[in-house]
Amino acid sequence: MSINTRTLYWLQSGGCGGDTMSLLGLESPDIMEILKLLNVEFLWHPSLSNGSPSKHRSLIEAILSGKQPLDILCVEGAVIRGPGGTGMYETIEGKPKKDLIAGLAKQAKVVLAVGTCASFGGIVSAGEVEGTGLQFYKDKKGGFLGETFKSRSGLPVINLPGCPCASEAVSGVLTAFISDVSLPLNEYNSPLQWYGLLVHQGCTRNEYHEYRVEDNDFGKKGCLFFHMGCRGPLTYAPCNKMLKNRRSSKTRVGVPCIGCAQPVFPASEPFFQTPNIADIPLELPAGVDRAHYMAYKGMAAAAAPERLKNRETMI
């Protein structure tokens, strides 16, 4: 290992491996090319490493003792604290995995929470599993490591939510850290470069939304916010900035955004339904005042151009 090599340990906790699968889909350059270009050594990844259990055990001991430097810790999946705070619902060699996460986090120069589960608890945040994010539980600061946690570089846990997280966000943050580039964060410790705009702001259906030209089924051309539960106007994420396979997104093909990057995901209401009173959504787009919304939307619907009513796209 050269003097300029940075080390990375990737740990999977409660949830799934979807963020790893997303990362493996990164293109031009792919993740292995990026690691080579950045001179990053993958100390361990549960899907990519082929070392023996004894070798992995020795590696963990070396990191925890400080003999093996750890620059980057990536955690995928929620921290499992159940049952009753013991963490015994998820173990590694008979010991709670949460204890390993705490130990590794103390040694790392930067800690990345990859995906919504690691960031906020996600799908395993309810019930006796007692899943939580590293530094947030849903939208409340604290989480597993605590509100005041700072890595050895003085940073809080960097949250990269999404189910799965956008692979470009992971590669971008790794590049920024290794290049000593500072990344401004939002209130949930997510980089504004990727989480500073709404899914709605890059949606190709924006004009339909503004004129309240609505649809109530999948695959149509109109807006999906008013009836289909689309959370694009409420969710800060790069989905319509960094397209899947560089060509598409949920909303582009007529599927509502389910808000998977939101701290409170999954929401309590059913997917693909918009809770409303008198045809006014209970949750309005971010930054929109209810009184103005009620007045404006009525006028906008009345003024909708015929081409939008006929679901004709602009040339």
ZIPE-V931475 format. One record per helix or strand. SS is the DSSP state (helix for helix, strand for strand). FROM is the first residue (numbers start at 1). LEN is the number of residues. Records with the same first field share a line. If there is no record, write none. Layout:
SS: FROM-LEN + FROM-LEN
This chain:
strand: 6-7 + 14-1 + 40-5 + 72-5 + 78-3 + 91-2 + 95-2 + 110-5 + 131-2 + 136-2 + 140-2 + 158-3 + 185-1 + 191-1 + 198-1 + 214-1 + 223-1 + 236-1 + 244-1 + 248-1 + 276-2 + 280-2
helix: 18-7 + 31-8 + 53-13 + 97-11 + 116-5 + 122-3 + 167-12 + 192-4 + 199-4 + 206-5 + 232-3 + 251-3 + 290-13 + 306-4
